Every structure is written in structure tokens, then in C-alpha cells.
């Protein structure tokens, strides 16, 4: 299966160059809900899952008939059923709908989903978040979160709140939609999960948009054309300089929020707006397994498998000539600076690389960059990689360099890759 792709320019070229948004369309024949196939790849509302639910993991779905009947969903002032009888309208200066976890089953690796229609107000911003509890000045330590942001102009970003209300600022800003999202339905997902690399635990943040889901009558038609909007990894260094930071909470100013946060026994996923009226449908949260195998598109009978080789084979790519001042699409994995005395010809990029999950697929691009000039690029297929590190040599069109230059690795697709020992030769 080929991903659906759409390039969007990232505003901070230093940290992330061009995001290529991907959407997997995995469907099999299952019963229908709201005109959408329901099965292992979709939730009870017929909404596409980006990652499968963890085995035995908690799932929460808003009660569309009466959200207030759910004791785990709190802060529901000014909630009104719309005349269509199928969506809810909320109006308040501060909306903080909180879906609390079950007792002693805190949210950790979570996929949060909302379909929303931002209708009027002065601050058009929808935020989905987790990794903390109720946000209040009375308990600043509980009020931590990673927050996926979708602005009215279609910009997506992530922010981090280490203690309430000490924010670390936006990262991963992208133009996620071609047109503003005011007065029309849009799907938005926030995915938050931990991953371990070289014995250290980091946090991966992904947001997704399901755009063009409003019909000619203004009604929501779930499209399930989820496209990756913003990717951020918290590896440390994402710090707050806010004077409201509470250092008595036992956190650093650049704390990686790898713990679930919240109270002793519960935490939240949240849906936030400020100063706007908006409508919603199909709110949900699921504890996910980001390392699970992908579900096959159609059931197939098992076939005898040949023994896998001890060392995965990476198909040798053809060098791609690209001398324009533009890096290939993808999120930045790593880069290293090198210095060449005199002039030398570079013919290949060497690295040790592995894919983090067996679900990973897409393109790993390498580039040789000097100043603002992209001297040469090439790529390999991530699906060909193994989950153990392997040494690879990627040929590029030979280029003569002298002085300082950079070797850059980018990835676009589903999943993630890890790189070490990067250098040109």
C-alpha cells in the first residue's frame, strides 16, 4: 500500500525541514457506522485508528446521546445538543473538557481524537492534551501536559506545559490545511507515546488532520483521510523560561514528560478552547501500542515463510541529483558537521540505522549540505531496514567539497528510524 502524501512547509527550517504528511488507508469488510466501515482499523464511531489499541488497554468514547452522563468526563458547562440531534455545541470563555482515566489505569501512550467545528470567537485554537491532571493554580505540579494545537488558520503545532502555567513554547509548527478551519468541520488527532533509544526514554508527538469533511449542507462526513500534520520529539532541551515555573514539583525546566502525571491514581486527556464557540462529535481516547505489528489489509491464509537472513538486506539506491536549495521532504532525524581540509570528493553516506517499529515504512533521505546549498541527496526504503542496528553505505552523486559541511538524515512515512555513527566518505 502506498501512503497518501502532502507536503507542507515547516516554519522552523533549522529543526524540521519539510513535513510530508502520510495517511494510511486500511479497510476491510466490516459493519458500517456513520457510513464508514467499522473494524480493527476503526473505532466505534467508524473513525480510523492511527495506532492499534494496546492489548487490554483502556478506550474512552464520548456518549454522543448524553455526554454529561459519563462520570469520567468533567467540566461540561454550557453544553447544548444541536438541532441535528447528532452533535454538541459548547460556549464558554474557557473550555476544559477532561476525560479522566480509570482508577489506577492512567493514560500513557495515547491517541486522542476529536471532530470539531470552530464557529466564532477571538481565539480560534483547539488543543488536545495529556500527561497530567487538572490544571489549576491550586496544584501547579499536577498541571503538566503535551498539547497538540490546531489554529483557526490551519496551523498545527505542539507545546509543552511543565508545571501550570509554565509553557515551553511551540515546536513543529506546520501549515496543516490549505484553507482556514473556521466554520467547517475538521478532524484532529494527538498521538503521544514513549520510545527508548540507547537506554534513554524520550517522547514522540504526532498530530494528524482529517480535512475536507464538511458536506454542502454543513454536516460532518467522516473522511478518514488522516494526514500527518506535525511531528516533535522531546529529547530534552525543550525548556520553559516562564517565571511561574514551580521548581518545588521536582521537575527540570526542560523536563521530558515521560511519566503519565496527574494524581496518585488518575490522569486526563483534555479538549481545550478559549473564548470561542464550537461544536464537537466523536471525542475519544485510546491507550495505544505504537510498536504493534500492522493489521493486514485483508485476511490471508498463512504461507510458509523462508528463513529470514541474519542481516537484513537494504536495497542499494540509485543516487539522486538535487542541487536546488531545498532538502527532500521529511522530518529531521539527525545531522552532523564535518570539516574537510583541502578538497575531497564525497561519494557515499555511512551510518548505522534501524527502524523503531516493524510498522515503519517510507523514505529515509540523506543529504550533503554546505551553507545554504544542498549538494547531493539520495534515499533508501525504511521498510527494508531491520529493527536491529545495521551498517549501511548510501551512494550519492560524487561531489567535491572543502571546508565545513553537514550530513543530514530525514525521514517521511509512518513509524520512525534511529541513526548513529553518521558520516560522509
Secondary structure, 3 states (H helix, E strand, C coil): CCCEEEEEEECCCCCCCEEEEEECCCCCCCCEECCEECCCCECCCCCECCCCECCCCCEEECCCCCHHHCCCEECCCCEEECCCCCCEEEEEEEEEEEEECECCECCCCEEEEEEEEEEEECCCEEEEEEEECCCECCECCCCCEEEEEEECCCEEEEEEEEECCEECCCEEEEECCCCCCECCEEEEEEEEEEEEECCEEEEEEEEEEECCCECCCCCECCCCCEEEEEEEEECCCCCCCCCCCCHHHCCCCCCCCCCCCCCCCCCEEEEEEEEEEEEEEEEEEEEECCCCCCCCCCCCCCCCCCCCCCCCCCCCCCCECCCCCCCCCEEEEEEEEEEEEEEEEEEEEEEEEEECCCCCEEEEEEEEEECCEEEEEEEEEHHHCCCCCEEEEEEEEEEEEEEEEEEEEEEEEECCEEEEEEEEC
